[in-house]
């Protein structure tokens, strides 16, 4: 079972990338973490695609994504929606194959500096990822991210938050066992 984890952020100091690193340590299976910033894509447009086609960078990202059995994706919230960076990645991937998630399990995460905890973007992702044949298993939101940082590392001591992240990871791992048993 191969799991791919990444953040939908293009920030070098992404709190969502930090949440990916933090949450994946609780999994009982290996996880590969990538940085989408390593796959520089132009802003999608029909004209761009017609003039330049699918770049080697896009095809490398696409082949990376489809080579995995499950995904953990932390999506930042920009004005209640996907960041333009992440939306652009989705737009390009769907031009190669609309159903690029291929029915595989997805755990969605969000870290937010505010009290809402990215609930809007997680809701949008839950509704839109099935259009890409993604199977959203669960979501986890960490609001007020800054309050969980000690010595530049995530330090969660609140029992209810630890229980929630462990529950989300357990649901995700159970879905992997089910998917693996089917194969």
Secondary structure, 3 states (H helix, E strand, C coil): CCEEEEECCCCCCCHHHHHHHHHHCCCCCCEEECCHHHCCCCCCCHHHHHHHCCCHHHHHHHHHHHCCCEEEEECCCECCECCHHHHHHHHHHHHHCCCCCCCCEEEEEEECCCCCCCHHHHHHHHHHHHHHCCEEEEEEEECCHHHHEECCEECCCCHHHHHHHHHHHHHHHHHHHHHHHHC
